[in-house]
Amino acid sequence: MSGCDNAVEYVYQYLDDELTVTRRTRISWHLKRCGNCLNAFQFETSLKKKISDGGKTEPPEELFDTLRALIEQERNTGDSDC
Ligand SMILES: [Zn+2]
């Protein structure tokens, strides 16, 4: 049986909603019967959730530094133009 190989291969696409309904149904059906793939699927799901949650809650410090630098630059060039 190569059902496990297919399921693991499609887990990432499943999570990214890149699968057709037929494939999604096939995988969810496999996950119901196969504990190993279900564990892998749940691990990937929680990992993906953690990553997306972290991206939302943590502001990128580099962005603020870049903005500050741009503002400083704008001020400096504005002064010299006057
Ligand atoms: Zn399996």
PDB file of the backbone (N, CA, C, O) and the ligand in Angstrom, with CONECT records:
HET     ZN  A 101       1
ATOM      1  N   MET A   1       0.837  -1.213   0.000  1.00  0.00           N
ATOM      2  CA  MET A   1       0.000   0.000   0.000  1.00  0.00           C
ATOM      3  C   MET A   1       0.866   1.256   0.000  1.00  0.00           C
ATOM      4  O   MET A   1       1.767   1.389   0.828  1.00  0.00           O
ATOM      5  N   SER A   2       0.604   2.149  -0.898  1.00  0.00           N
ATOM      6  CA  SER A   2       1.345   3.413  -0.937  1.00  0.00           C
ATOM      7  C   SER A   2       0.473   4.559  -0.457  1.00  0.00           C
ATOM      8  O   SER A   2       0.762   5.720  -0.745  1.00  0.00           O
ATOM      9  N   GLY A   3      -0.585   4.251   0.268  1.00  0.00           N
ATOM     10  CA  GLY A   3      -1.496   5.286   0.738  1.00  0.00           C
ATOM     11  C   GLY A   3      -0.811   6.281   1.650  1.00  0.00           C
ATOM     12  O   GLY A   3      -1.080   7.480   1.578  1.00  0.00           O
ATOM     13  N   CYS A   4       0.093   5.785   2.525  1.00  0.00           N
ATOM     14  CA  CYS A   4       0.785   6.661   3.466  1.00  0.00           C
ATOM     15  C   CYS A   4       1.673   7.651   2.723  1.00  0.00           C
ATOM     16  O   CYS A   4       1.688   8.839   3.043  1.00  0.00           O
ATOM     17  N   ASP A   5       2.410   7.164   1.735  1.00  0.00           N
ATOM     18  CA  ASP A   5       3.285   8.055   0.972  1.00  0.00           C
ATOM     19  C   ASP A   5       2.479   9.180   0.344  1.00  0.00           C
ATOM     20  O   ASP A   5       2.868  10.346   0.413  1.00  0.00           O
ATOM     21  N   ASN A   6       1.373   8.833  -0.259  1.00  0.00           N
ATOM     22  CA  ASN A   6       0.532   9.846  -0.902  1.00  0.00           C
ATOM     23  C   ASN A   6       0.004  10.840   0.113  1.00  0.00           C
ATOM     24  O   ASN A   6       0.007  12.046  -0.130  1.00  0.00           O
ATOM     25  N   ALA A   7      -0.448  10.336   1.244  1.00  0.00           N
ATOM     26  CA  ALA A   7      -1.039  11.203   2.261  1.00  0.00           C
ATOM     27  C   ALA A   7      -0.014  12.215   2.770  1.00  0.00           C
ATOM     28  O   ALA A   7      -0.301  13.410   2.832  1.00  0.00           O
ATOM     29  N   VAL A   8       1.186  11.741   3.135  1.00  0.00           N
ATOM     30  CA  VAL A   8       2.226  12.633   3.652  1.00  0.00           C
ATOM     31  C   VAL A   8       2.614  13.650   2.589  1.00  0.00           C
ATOM     32  O   VAL A   8       2.861  14.818   2.888  1.00  0.00           O
ATOM     33  N   GLU A   9       2.663  13.189   1.348  1.00  0.00           N
ATOM     34  CA  GLU A   9       3.061  14.068   0.254  1.00  0.00           C
ATOM     35  C   GLU A   9       2.057  15.202   0.072  1.00  0.00           C
ATOM     36  O   GLU A   9       2.432  16.322  -0.273  1.00  0.00           O
ATOM     37  N   TYR A  10       0.785  14.903   0.305  1.00  0.00           N
ATOM     38  CA  TYR A  10      -0.266  15.878   0.046  1.00  0.00           C
ATOM     39  C   TYR A  10      -0.636  16.697   1.281  1.00  0.00           C
ATOM     40  O   TYR A  10      -1.453  17.614   1.194  1.00  0.00           O
ATOM     41  N   VAL A  11      -0.033  16.368   2.445  1.00  0.00           N
ATOM     42  CA  VAL A  11      -0.394  17.072   3.680  1.00  0.00           C
ATOM     43  C   VAL A  11      -0.147  18.573   3.526  1.00  0.00           C
ATOM     44  O   VAL A  11      -0.996  19.386   3.891  1.00  0.00           O
ATOM     45  N   TYR A  12       1.000  18.931   2.992  1.00  0.00           N
ATOM     46  CA  TYR A  12       1.346  20.348   2.864  1.00  0.00           C
ATOM     47  C   TYR A  12       0.381  21.059   1.932  1.00  0.00           C
ATOM     48  O   TYR A  12      -0.080  22.164   2.219  1.00  0.00           O
ATOM     49  N   GLN A  13       0.079  20.410   0.807  1.00  0.00           N
ATOM     50  CA  GLN A  13      -0.856  21.010  -0.143  1.00  0.00           C
ATOM     51  C   GLN A  13      -2.252  21.073   0.450  1.00  0.00           C
ATOM     52  O   GLN A  13      -3.009  22.011   0.202  1.00  0.00           O
ATOM     53  N   TYR A  14      -2.579  20.055   1.239  1.00  0.00           N
ATOM     54  CA  TYR A  14      -3.873  20.027   1.922  1.00  0.00           C
ATOM     55  C   TYR A  14      -4.000  21.242   2.828  1.00  0.00           C
ATOM     56  O   TYR A  14      -5.035  21.909   2.842  1.00  0.00           O
ATOM     57  N   LEU A  15      -2.939  21.529   3.588  1.00  0.00           N
ATOM     58  CA  LEU A  15      -2.961  22.650   4.523  1.00  0.00           C
ATOM     59  C   LEU A  15      -3.008  23.980   3.781  1.00  0.00           C
ATOM     60  O   LEU A  15      -3.560  24.956   4.290  1.00  0.00           O
ATOM     61  N   ASP A  16      -2.436  24.024   2.590  1.00  0.00           N
ATOM     62  CA  ASP A  16      -2.418  25.269   1.827  1.00  0.00           C
ATOM     63  C   ASP A  16      -3.627  25.402   0.912  1.00  0.00           C
ATOM     64  O   ASP A  16      -3.687  26.326   0.100  1.00  0.00           O
ATOM     65  N   ASP A  17      -4.597  24.486   1.032  1.00  0.00           N
ATOM     66  CA  ASP A  17      -5.802  24.511   0.208  1.00  0.00           C
ATOM     67  C   ASP A  17      -5.482  24.464  -1.276  1.00  0.00           C
ATOM     68  O   ASP A  17      -6.125  25.132  -2.086  1.00  0.00           O
ATOM     69  N   GLU A  18      -4.478  23.664  -1.622  1.00  0.00           N
ATOM     70  CA  GLU A  18      -4.088  23.577  -3.027  1.00  0.00           C
ATOM     71  C   GLU A  18      -4.540  22.264  -3.665  1.00  0.00           C
ATOM     72  O   GLU A  18      -4.096  21.914  -4.759  1.00  0.00           O
ATOM     73  N   LEU A  19      -5.415  21.547  -2.984  1.00  0.00           N
ATOM     74  CA  LEU A  19      -5.826  20.245  -3.488  1.00  0.00           C
ATOM     75  C   LEU A  19      -7.252  20.277  -4.013  1.00  0.00           C
ATOM     76  O   LEU A  19      -8.075  21.096  -3.605  1.00  0.00           O
ATOM     77  N   THR A  20      -7.511  19.357  -4.933  1.00  0.00           N
ATOM     78  CA  THR A  20      -8.871  19.207  -5.423  1.00  0.00           C
ATOM     79  C   THR A  20      -9.709  18.504  -4.361  1.00  0.00           C
ATOM     80  O   THR A  20      -9.177  17.885  -3.440  1.00  0.00           O
ATOM     81  N   VAL A  21     -11.013  18.610  -4.503  1.00  0.00           N
ATOM     82  CA  VAL A  21     -11.914  18.012  -3.526  1.00  0.00           C
ATOM     83  C   VAL A  21     -11.693  16.513  -3.451  1.00  0.00           C
ATOM     84  O   VAL A  21     -11.741  15.928  -2.369  1.00  0.00           O
ATOM     85  N   THR A  22     -11.451  15.891  -4.592  1.00  0.00           N
ATOM     86  CA  THR A  22     -11.246  14.442  -4.628  1.00  0.00           C
ATOM     87  C   THR A  22     -10.043  14.049  -3.781  1.00  0.00           C
ATOM     88  O   THR A  22     -10.118  13.111  -2.989  1.00  0.00           O
ATOM     89  N   ARG A  23      -8.932  14.765  -3.947  1.00  0.00           N
ATOM     90  CA  ARG A  23      -7.725  14.428  -3.196  1.00  0.00           C
ATOM     91  C   ARG A  23      -7.901  14.701  -1.715  1.00  0.00           C
ATOM     92  O   ARG A  23      -7.452  13.920  -0.877  1.00  0.00           O
ATOM     93  N   ARG A  24      -8.560  15.820  -1.390  1.00  0.00           N
ATOM     94  CA  ARG A  24      -8.798  16.154   0.023  1.00  0.00           C
ATOM     95  C   ARG A  24      -9.623  15.061   0.689  1.00  0.00           C
ATOM     96  O   ARG A  24      -9.329  14.646   1.810  1.00  0.00           O
ATOM     97  N   THR A  25     -10.657  14.600  -0.006  1.00  0.00           N
ATOM     98  CA  THR A  25     -11.513  13.543   0.529  1.00  0.00           C
ATOM     99  C   THR A  25     -10.697  12.274   0.733  1.00  0.00           C
ATOM    100  O   THR A  25     -10.834  11.598   1.752  1.00  0.00           O
ATOM    101  N   ARG A  26      -9.845  11.951  -0.246  1.00  0.00           N
ATOM    102  CA  ARG A  26      -9.031  10.746  -0.170  1.00  0.00           C
ATOM    103  C   ARG A  26      -8.102  10.811   1.042  1.00  0.00           C
ATOM    104  O   ARG A  26      -7.941   9.821   1.755  1.00  0.00           O
ATOM    105  N   ILE A  27      -7.494  11.970   1.274  1.00  0.00           N
ATOM    106  CA  ILE A  27      -6.543  12.111   2.379  1.00  0.00           C
ATOM    107  C   ILE A  27      -7.267  12.062   3.722  1.00  0.00           C
ATOM    108  O   ILE A  27      -6.829  11.364   4.636  1.00  0.00           O
ATOM    109  N   SER A  28      -8.354  12.787   3.845  1.00  0.00           N
ATOM    110  CA  SER A  28      -9.080  12.788   5.117  1.00  0.00           C
ATOM    111  C   SER A  28      -9.587  11.384   5.432  1.00  0.00           C
ATOM    112  O   SER A  28      -9.660  10.985   6.595  1.00  0.00           O
ATOM    113  N   TRP A  29      -9.937  10.641   4.383  1.00  0.00           N
ATOM    114  CA  TRP A  29     -10.379   9.259   4.576  1.00  0.00           C
ATOM    115  C   TRP A  29      -9.207   8.418   5.064  1.00  0.00           C
ATOM    116  O   TRP A  29      -9.371   7.571   5.941  1.00  0.00           O
ATOM    117  N   HIS A  30      -8.028   8.648   4.501  1.00  0.00           N
ATOM    118  CA  HIS A  30      -6.833   7.905   4.912  1.00  0.00           C
ATOM    119  C   HIS A  30      -6.465   8.257   6.352  1.00  0.00           C
ATOM    120  O   HIS A  30      -6.086   7.381   7.131  1.00  0.00           O
ATOM    121  N   LEU A  31      -6.575   9.539   6.706  1.00  0.00           N
ATOM    122  CA  LEU A  31      -6.204   9.972   8.062  1.00  0.00           C
ATOM    123  C   LEU A  31      -7.098   9.325   9.115  1.00  0.00           C
ATOM    124  O   LEU A  31      -6.664   9.077  10.240  1.00  0.00           O
ATOM    125  N   LYS A  32      -8.337   9.057   8.745  1.00  0.00           N
ATOM    126  CA  LYS A  32      -9.252   8.427   9.696  1.00  0.00           C
ATOM    127  C   LYS A  32      -8.824   7.007  10.028  1.00  0.00           C
ATOM    128  O   LYS A  32      -9.080   6.513  11.126  1.00  0.00           O
ATOM    129  N   ARG A  33      -8.173   6.356   9.075  1.00  0.00           N
ATOM    130  CA  ARG A  33      -7.796   4.958   9.285  1.00  0.00           C
ATOM    131  C   ARG A  33      -6.347   4.810   9.735  1.00  0.00           C
ATOM    132  O   ARG A  33      -5.990   3.777  10.302  1.00  0.00           O
ATOM    133  N   CYS A  34      -5.502   5.813   9.499  1.00  0.00           N
ATOM    134  CA  CYS A  34      -4.063   5.647   9.706  1.00  0.00           C
ATOM    135  C   CYS A  34      -3.576   6.606  10.802  1.00  0.00           C
ATOM    136  O   CYS A  34      -3.560   7.822  10.608  1.00  0.00           O
ATOM    137  N   GLY A  35      -3.186   6.057  11.938  1.00  0.00           N
ATOM    138  CA  GLY A  35      -2.733   6.868  13.065  1.00  0.00           C
ATOM    139  C   GLY A  35      -1.432   7.593  12.775  1.00  0.00           C
ATOM    140  O   GLY A  35      -1.259   8.739  13.188  1.00  0.00           O
ATOM    141  N   ASN A  36      -0.508   6.940  12.067  1.00  0.00           N
ATOM    142  CA  ASN A  36       0.785   7.558  11.762  1.00  0.00           C
ATOM    143  C   ASN A  36       0.605   8.833  10.955  1.00  0.00           C
ATOM    144  O   ASN A  36       1.184   9.867  11.286  1.00  0.00           O
ATOM    145  N   CYS A  37      -0.187   8.764   9.908  1.00  0.00           N
ATOM    146  CA  CYS A  37      -0.409   9.925   9.055  1.00  0.00           C
ATOM    147  C   CYS A  37      -1.200  10.992   9.799  1.00  0.00           C
ATOM    148  O   CYS A  37      -0.987  12.186   9.587  1.00  0.00           O
ATOM    149  N   LEU A  38      -2.112  10.568  10.669  1.00  0.00           N
ATOM    150  CA  LEU A  38      -2.895  11.536  11.441  1.00  0.00           C
ATOM    151  C   LEU A  38      -1.975  12.332  12.365  1.00  0.00           C
ATOM    152  O   LEU A  38      -2.122  13.547  12.500  1.00  0.00           O
ATOM    153  N   ASN A  39      -1.028  11.643  12.999  1.00  0.00           N
ATOM    154  CA  ASN A  39      -0.056  12.331  13.862  1.00  0.00           C
ATOM    155  C   ASN A  39       0.758  13.334  13.059  1.00  0.00           C
ATOM    156  O   ASN A  39       0.941  14.476  13.481  1.00  0.00           O
ATOM    157  N   ALA A  40       1.243  12.907  11.910  1.00  0.00           N
ATOM    158  CA  ALA A  40       2.037  13.798  11.063  1.00  0.00           C
ATOM    159  C   ALA A  40       1.212  14.991  10.623  1.00  0.00           C
ATOM    160  O   ALA A  40       1.693  16.124  10.594  1.00  0.00           O
ATOM    161  N   PHE A  41      -0.039  14.719  10.282  1.00  0.00           N
ATOM    162  CA  PHE A  41      -0.927  15.787   9.823  1.00  0.00           C
ATOM    163  C   PHE A  41      -1.177  16.800  10.939  1.00  0.00           C
ATOM    164  O   PHE A  41      -1.119  18.008  10.712  1.00  0.00           O
ATOM    165  N   GLN A  42      -1.459  16.295  12.155  1.00  0.00           N
ATOM    166  CA  GLN A  42      -1.728  17.189  13.286  1.00  0.00           C
ATOM    167  C   GLN A  42      -0.483  17.990  13.650  1.00  0.00           C
ATOM    168  O   GLN A  42      -0.580  19.157  14.031  1.00  0.00           O
ATOM    169  N   PHE A  43       0.701  17.356  13.531  1.00  0.00           N
ATOM    170  CA  PHE A  43       1.946  18.066  13.826  1.00  0.00           C
ATOM    171  C   PHE A  43       2.142  19.215  12.847  1.00  0.00           C
ATOM    172  O   PHE A  43       2.467  20.332  13.250  1.00  0.00           O
ATOM    173  N   GLU A  44       1.947  18.944  11.583  1.00  0.00           N
ATOM    174  CA  GLU A  44       2.108  19.986  10.563  1.00  0.00           C
ATOM    175  C   GLU A  44       1.080  21.098  10.757  1.00  0.00           C
ATOM    176  O   GLU A  44       1.380  22.276  10.564  1.00  0.00           O
ATOM    177  N   THR A  45      -0.140  20.706  11.143  1.00  0.00           N
ATOM    178  CA  THR A  45      -1.188  21.697  11.340  1.00  0.00           C
ATOM    179  C   THR A  45      -0.844  22.654  12.481  1.00  0.00           C
ATOM    180  O   THR A  45      -0.979  23.870  12.347  1.00  0.00           O
ATOM    181  N   SER A  46      -0.391  22.079  13.621  1.00  0.00           N
ATOM    182  CA  SER A  46      -0.050  22.927  14.772  1.00  0.00           C
ATOM    183  C   SER A  46       1.166  23.782  14.459  1.00  0.00           C
ATOM    184  O   SER A  46       1.241  24.937  14.877  1.00  0.00           O
ATOM    185  N   LEU A  47       2.117  23.221  13.726  1.00  0.00           N
ATOM    186  CA  LEU A  47       3.327  23.967  13.361  1.00  0.00           C
ATOM    187  C   LEU A  47       2.969  25.157  12.480  1.00  0.00           C
ATOM    188  O   LEU A  47       3.456  26.269  12.685  1.00  0.00           O
ATOM    189  N   LYS A  48       2.111  24.902  11.498  1.00  0.00           N
ATOM    190  CA  LYS A  48       1.703  25.962  10.588  1.00  0.00           C
ATOM    191  C   LYS A  48       0.932  27.046  11.339  1.00  0.00           C
ATOM    192  O   LYS A  48       1.092  28.235  11.065  1.00  0.00           O
ATOM    193  N   LYS A  49       0.092  26.623  12.289  1.00  0.00           N
ATOM    194  CA  LYS A  49      -0.688  27.571  13.080  1.00  0.00           C
ATOM    195  C   LYS A  49       0.237  28.459  13.917  1.00  0.00           C
ATOM    196  O   LYS A  49       0.046  29.671  14.009  1.00  0.00           O
ATOM    197  N   LYS A  50       1.249  27.819  14.528  1.00  0.00           N
ATOM    198  CA  LYS A  50       2.218  28.568  15.341  1.00  0.00           C
ATOM    199  C   LYS A  50       2.922  29.617  14.502  1.00  0.00           C
ATOM    200  O   LYS A  50       3.103  30.756  14.935  1.00  0.00           O
ATOM    201  N   ILE A  51       3.321  29.225  13.292  1.00  0.00           N
ATOM    202  CA  ILE A  51       4.061  30.140  12.426  1.00  0.00           C
ATOM    203  C   ILE A  51       3.176  31.317  12.033  1.00  0.00           C
ATOM    204  O   ILE A  51       3.612  32.467  12.078  1.00  0.00           O
ATOM    205  N   SER A  52       1.925  31.028  11.644  1.00  0.00           N
ATOM    206  CA  SER A  52       1.040  32.104  11.199  1.00  0.00           C
ATOM    207  C   SER A  52       0.649  32.993  12.380  1.00  0.00           C
ATOM    208  O   SER A  52       0.543  34.209  12.220  1.00  0.00           O
ATOM    209  N   ASP A  53       0.432  32.409  13.562  1.00  0.00           N
ATOM    210  CA  ASP A  53       0.116  33.199  14.742  1.00  0.00           C
ATOM    211  C   ASP A  53       1.285  34.117  15.105  1.00  0.00           C
ATOM    212  O   ASP A  53       1.091  35.295  15.407  1.00  0.00           O
ATOM    213  N   GLY A  54       2.504  33.563  15.071  1.00  0.00           N
ATOM    214  CA  GLY A  54       3.696  34.351  15.397  1.00  0.00           C
ATOM    215  C   GLY A  54       3.859  35.514  14.446  1.00  0.00           C
ATOM    216  O   GLY A  54       4.257  36.605  14.856  1.00  0.00           O
ATOM    217  N   GLY A  55       3.555  35.293  13.177  1.00  0.00           N
ATOM    218  CA  GLY A  55       3.692  36.354  12.180  1.00  0.00           C
ATOM    219  C   GLY A  55       2.730  37.484  12.439  1.00  0.00           C
ATOM    220  O   GLY A  55       3.020  38.638  12.125  1.00  0.00           O
ATOM    221  N   LYS A  56       1.564  37.157  13.018  1.00  0.00           N
ATOM    222  CA  LYS A  56       0.560  38.180  13.251  1.00  0.00           C
ATOM    223  C   LYS A  56       0.854  38.985  14.518  1.00  0.00           C
ATOM    224  O   LYS A  56       0.672  40.202  14.537  1.00  0.00           O
ATOM    225  N   THR A  57       1.318  38.294  15.597  1.00  0.00           N
ATOM    226  CA  THR A  57       1.456  38.947  16.889  1.00  0.00           C
ATOM    227  C   THR A  57       2.787  39.686  17.023  1.00  0.00           C
ATOM    228  O   THR A  57       2.869  40.721  17.683  1.00  0.00           O
ATOM    229  N   GLU A  58       3.834  39.139  16.384  1.00  0.00           N
ATOM    230  CA  GLU A  58       5.144  39.776  16.542  1.00  0.00           C
ATOM    231  C   GLU A  58       5.400  40.774  15.418  1.00  0.00           C
ATOM    232  O   GLU A  58       5.471  40.379  14.254  1.00  0.00           O
ATOM    233  N   PRO A  59       5.539  42.041  15.738  1.00  0.00           N
ATOM    234  CA  PRO A  59       5.849  43.028  14.705  1.00  0.00           C
ATOM    235  C   PRO A  59       7.303  42.917  14.262  1.00  0.00           C
ATOM    236  O   PRO A  59       8.192  42.753  15.098  1.00  0.00           O
ATOM    237  N   PRO A  60       7.551  43.003  12.983  1.00  0.00           N
ATOM    238  CA  PRO A  60       8.920  42.899  12.476  1.00  0.00           C
ATOM    239  C   PRO A  60       9.741  44.137  12.822  1.00  0.00           C
ATOM    240  O   PRO A  60       9.485  45.229  12.315  1.00  0.00           O
ATOM    241  N   GLU A  61      10.728  43.950  13.689  1.00  0.00           N
ATOM    242  CA  GLU A  61      11.540  45.084  14.149  1.00  0.00           C
ATOM    243  C   GLU A  61      12.273  45.751  12.987  1.00  0.00           C
ATOM    244  O   GLU A  61      12.457  46.968  12.968  1.00  0.00           O
ATOM    245  N   GLU A  62      12.687  44.929  12.018  1.00  0.00           N
ATOM    246  CA  GLU A  62      13.450  45.472  10.882  1.00  0.00           C
ATOM    247  C   GLU A  62      12.627  46.503  10.116  1.00  0.00           C
ATOM    248  O   GLU A  62      13.156  47.485   9.595  1.00  0.00           O
ATOM    249  N   LEU A  63      11.313  46.253  10.062  1.00  0.00           N
ATOM    250  CA  LEU A  63      10.444  47.161   9.320  1.00  0.00           C
ATOM    251  C   LEU A  63      10.465  48.554   9.943  1.00  0.00           C
ATOM    252  O   LEU A  63      10.547  49.556   9.233  1.00  0.00           O
ATOM    253  N   PHE A  64      10.391  48.611  11.273  1.00  0.00           N
ATOM    254  CA  PHE A  64      10.394  49.901  11.961  1.00  0.00           C
ATOM    255  C   PHE A  64      11.742  50.610  11.783  1.00  0.00           C
ATOM    256  O   PHE A  64      11.803  51.823  11.584  1.00  0.00           O
ATOM    257  N   ASP A  65      12.814  49.825  11.860  1.00  0.00           N
ATOM    258  CA  ASP A  65      14.143  50.405  11.659  1.00  0.00           C
ATOM    259  C   ASP A  65      14.257  50.999  10.260  1.00  0.00           C
ATOM    260  O   ASP A  65      14.775  52.101  10.082  1.00  0.00           O
ATOM    261  N   THR A  66      13.766  50.256   9.268  1.00  0.00           N
ATOM    262  CA  THR A  66      13.811  50.737   7.886  1.00  0.00           C
ATOM    263  C   THR A  66      12.988  52.006   7.731  1.00  0.00           C
ATOM    264  O   THR A  66      13.423  52.956   7.079  1.00  0.00           O
ATOM    265  N   LEU A  67      11.803  52.027   8.328  1.00  0.00           N
ATOM    266  CA  LEU A  67      10.942  53.206   8.237  1.00  0.00           C
ATOM    267  C   LEU A  67      11.595  54.414   8.896  1.00  0.00           C
ATOM    268  O   LEU A  67      11.558  55.522   8.362  1.00  0.00           O
ATOM    269  N   ARG A  68      12.198  54.184  10.072  1.00  0.00           N
ATOM    270  CA  ARG A  68      12.871  55.278  10.778  1.00  0.00           C
ATOM    271  C   ARG A  68      14.001  55.850   9.930  1.00  0.00           C
ATOM    272  O   ARG A  68      14.174  57.065   9.828  1.00  0.00           O
ATOM    273  N   ALA A  69      14.764  54.943   9.324  1.00  0.00           N
ATOM    274  CA  ALA A  69      15.881  55.370   8.479  1.00  0.00           C
ATOM    275  C   ALA A  69      15.372  56.170   7.290  1.00  0.00           C
ATOM    276  O   ALA A  69      15.972  57.177   6.913  1.00  0.00           O
ATOM    277  N   LEU A  70      14.263  55.724   6.695  1.00  0.00           N
ATOM    278  CA  LEU A  70      13.683  56.427   5.551  1.00  0.00           C
ATOM    279  C   LEU A  70      13.206  57.812   5.957  1.00  0.00           C
ATOM    280  O   LEU A  70      13.398  58.780   5.222  1.00  0.00           O
ATOM    281  N   ILE A  71      12.577  57.907   7.143  1.00  0.00           N
ATOM    282  CA  ILE A  71      12.077  59.194   7.629  1.00  0.00           C
ATOM    283  C   ILE A  71      13.247  60.149   7.870  1.00  0.00           C
ATOM    284  O   ILE A  71      13.199  61.322   7.501  1.00  0.00           O
ATOM    285  N   GLU A  72      14.298  59.616   8.498  1.00  0.00           N
ATOM    286  CA  GLU A  72      15.493  60.428   8.749  1.00  0.00           C
ATOM    287  C   GLU A  72      16.063  60.938   7.432  1.00  0.00           C
ATOM    288  O   GLU A  72      16.419  62.110   7.305  1.00  0.00           O
ATOM    289  N   GLN A  73      16.146  60.038   6.451  1.00  0.00           N
ATOM    290  CA  GLN A  73      16.677  60.398   5.138  1.00  0.00           C
ATOM    291  C   GLN A  73      15.831  61.515   4.521  1.00  0.00           C
ATOM    292  O   GLN A  73      16.353  62.504   4.006  1.00  0.00           O
ATOM    293  N   GLU A  74      14.511  61.325   4.589  1.00  0.00           N
ATOM    294  CA  GLU A  74      13.580  62.300   4.011  1.00  0.00           C
ATOM    295  C   GLU A  74      13.787  63.666   4.661  1.00  0.00           C
ATOM    296  O   GLU A  74      13.806  64.687   3.974  1.00  0.00           O
ATOM    297  N   ARG A  75      13.942  63.681   5.993  1.00  0.00           N
ATOM    298  CA  ARG A  75      14.151  64.926   6.731  1.00  0.00           C
ATOM    299  C   ARG A  75      15.435  65.618   6.276  1.00  0.00           C
ATOM    300  O   ARG A  75      15.460  66.820   6.011  1.00  0.00           O
ATOM    301  N   ASN A  76      16.488  64.825   6.195  1.00  0.00           N
ATOM    302  CA  ASN A  76      17.804  65.382   5.831  1.00  0.00           C
ATOM    303  C   ASN A  76      17.772  66.000   4.446  1.00  0.00           C
ATOM    304  O   ASN A  76      18.233  67.123   4.245  1.00  0.00           O
ATOM    305  N   THR A  77      17.217  65.248   3.482  1.00  0.00           N
ATOM    306  CA  THR A  77      17.166  65.774   2.098  1.00  0.00           C
ATOM    307  C   THR A  77      16.249  66.978   2.025  1.00  0.00           C
ATOM    308  O   THR A  77      16.508  67.914   1.269  1.00  0.00           O
ATOM    309  N   GLY A  78      15.151  66.960   2.824  1.00  0.00           N
ATOM    310  CA  GLY A  78      14.227  68.086   2.826  1.00  0.00           C
ATOM    311  C   GLY A  78      14.909  69.335   3.334  1.00  0.00           C
ATOM    312  O   GLY A  78      14.716  70.418   2.780  1.00  0.00           O
ATOM    313  N   ASP A  79      15.725  69.196   4.408  1.00  0.00           N
ATOM    314  CA  ASP A  79      16.421  70.355   4.974  1.00  0.00           C
ATOM    315  C   ASP A  79      17.406  70.946   3.970  1.00  0.00           C
ATOM    316  O   ASP A  79      17.489  72.164   3.811  1.00  0.00           O
ATOM    317  N   SER A  80      18.150  70.073   3.295  1.00  0.00           N
ATOM    318  CA  SER A  80      19.178  70.560   2.380  1.00  0.00           C
ATOM    319  C   SER A  80      18.543  71.241   1.175  1.00  0.00           C
ATOM    320  O   SER A  80      19.127  72.158   0.598  1.00  0.00           O
ATOM    321  N   ASP A  81      17.323  70.786   0.784  1.00  0.00           N
ATOM    322  CA  ASP A  81      16.647  71.414  -0.339  1.00  0.00           C
ATOM    323  C   ASP A  81      16.212  72.826   0.012  1.00  0.00           C
ATOM    324  O   ASP A  81      16.214  73.708  -0.847  1.00  0.00           O
ATOM    325  N   CYS A  82      15.836  73.049   1.271  1.00  0.00           N
ATOM    326  CA  CYS A  82      15.418  74.376   1.701  1.00  0.00           C
ATOM    327  C   CYS A  82      16.653  75.235   1.860  1.00  0.00           C
ATOM    328  O   CYS A  82      16.548  76.408   2.219  1.00  0.00           O
TER     329      CYS A  82
HETATM  330 ZN    ZN A 101      -0.946   6.521   6.460  1.00  0.00          ZN2+
END
